[in-house]
Amino acid sequence: MSDSINFKALVSHIGEAVVISDRDENILFWNASAERIFGYSSDEALGKTLSIITPDRFRERHSKGYFHTMETGKTKYGNTLLRVPAIHKDGRSISIAFSVTMIFDDQDQPMAIAAIIRDETERFQEERKLKEKLATLEKSTQA
């Protein structure tokens, strides 16, 4: 692969959101897909914490885990696709799937976390409807 590939150019046009946050959860990078998924422009998101997209009921647990990861330099989610609820700028709940990776400085100290995120709201809603139909069918065959 060529060294001339520009990271920002690549992630600016990718279909998934790319969000990079620093040691304190402050957003450092927010691409166009993050704007589309979450509704915040890059100018609105940069410098804010990840709490702008984290539902209230999960904020404390998320921050605790985030800071533990920064302190230890290890994430248990590196090879896992996480599926969680998130919040759109307009306040509605959305379903996202994401994976994360740690970014380290020259002294091998954690300095940021990068997340690759996709909107799975439609898929989640379709799956919920299918489960409801299946439950209804199972009840009707047991009657």
C-alpha positions in Angstrom: 0.0 0.0 0.0 1.3 3.4 -0.8 2.4 5.8 1.9 0.7 8.6 0.0 -2.8 7.4 1.1 -4.3 10.3 3.1 -6.1 9.1 6.3 -8.4 12.0 6.5 -9.4 11.7 2.8 -10.1 8.0 3.3 -12.2 8.2 6.4 -14.0 11.4 5.3 -15.7 9.4 2.6 -16.2 6.0 4.2 -19.8 4.8 4.8 -19.3 4.2 8.5 -18.8 6.9 11.1 -15.3 7.3 12.4 -15.1 9.0 15.8 -11.8 9.5 17.6 -11.8 10.7 21.2 -9.0 11.7 23.5 -8.1 10.5 27.0 -10.9 12.7 28.4 -13.6 11.5 26.0 -13.3 14.7 24.0 -14.1 14.2 20.3 -11.1 14.9 18.1 -12.3 13.6 14.8 -15.9 13.3 13.4 -16.4 12.3 9.8 -19.3 13.0 7.4 -20.9 9.6 8.2 -20.9 10.5 11.9 -22.7 13.7 10.9 -25.3 11.7 9.0 -25.8 9.0 11.7 -25.9 11.3 14.8 -27.0 14.6 13.3 -24.2 16.8 14.7 -22.0 18.7 12.4 -18.3 18.3 12.8 -18.1 21.8 14.3 -20.8 20.9 16.8 -19.2 17.6 17.9 -15.5 18.4 18.0 -14.4 19.2 21.5 -17.5 17.8 23.1 -17.5 14.6 25.0 -19.0 11.3 23.9 -21.9 12.0 26.2 -23.6 13.8 23.3 -24.4 10.4 21.7 -24.5 8.3 24.9 -28.0 7.7 26.4 -28.3 9.2 30.0 -28.8 5.7 31.5 -25.5 4.5 30.1 -23.3 7.6 30.6 -21.8 6.7 34.0 -21.0 3.1 33.0 -19.6 4.2 29.7 -17.3 6.8 31.2 -16.1 4.5 33.9 -15.2 1.9 31.3 -13.7 4.5 29.0 -11.4 5.9 31.7 -10.4 2.4 32.9 -9.4 1.6 29.3 -7.3 4.8 29.1 -5.7 4.0 32.4 -4.8 0.4 31.5 -4.2 0.8 27.8 -6.3 -2.3 27.2 -9.8 -2.7 25.8 -11.8 -5.9 26.0 -13.7 -4.8 22.9 -10.9 -4.7 20.4 -12.1 -7.6 18.3 -15.8 -7.4 19.2 -18.6 -5.7 17.3 -20.7 -4.0 20.0 -24.4 -3.2 19.5 -25.7 -0.5 21.8 -28.3 2.3 21.8 -27.2 5.8 21.1 -28.8 9.2 20.9 -29.3 11.4 17.7 -29.1 15.1 18.0 -32.9 15.4 17.7 -33.2 13.2 20.8 -34.4 10.0 19.2 -32.9 6.7 20.1 -30.9 4.9 17.5 -29.2 1.5 17.4 -25.5 1.4 16.5 -22.9 -1.3 16.0 -19.2 -0.4 16.5 -15.7 -1.6 17.0 -12.9 0.3 18.7 -9.1 0.4 18.7 -6.7 2.2 20.9 -4.2 4.8 19.6 -0.9 5.1 21.5 1.7 7.8 21.6 5.5 7.4 21.0 5.9 6.2 24.6 3.3 3.5 24.1 0.8 5.4 26.3 -2.9 5.4 25.3 -3.8 8.8 23.9 -7.1 8.2 22.1 -9.7 5.7 21.1 -11.0 5.3 17.5 -14.5 3.9 16.9 -15.9 2.7 13.6 -19.7 3.0 13.8 -22.6 2.0 11.7 -26.3 2.8 12.1 -28.3 -0.4 12.6 -31.6 1.2 13.7 -33.5 -0.2 10.7 -32.0 -3.7 11.1 -32.7 -3.7 14.8 -36.4 -2.6 14.3 -36.9 -5.3 11.6 -35.3 -8.0 13.9 -37.6 -6.9 16.8 -40.7 -7.2 14.5 -39.6 -10.7 13.4 -39.2 -11.7 17.0 -42.6 -10.4 17.9 -44.2 -12.3 15.0 -42.4 -15.5 16.0 -43.6 -15.1 19.6 -47.1 -14.6 18.4 -46.9 -17.7 16.1 -45.5 -19.8 19.0 -48.3 -18.7 21.3 -51.0 -19.5 18.6 -49.5 -23.0 18.1 -49.5 -23.7 21.8 -53.1 -22.7 22.3 
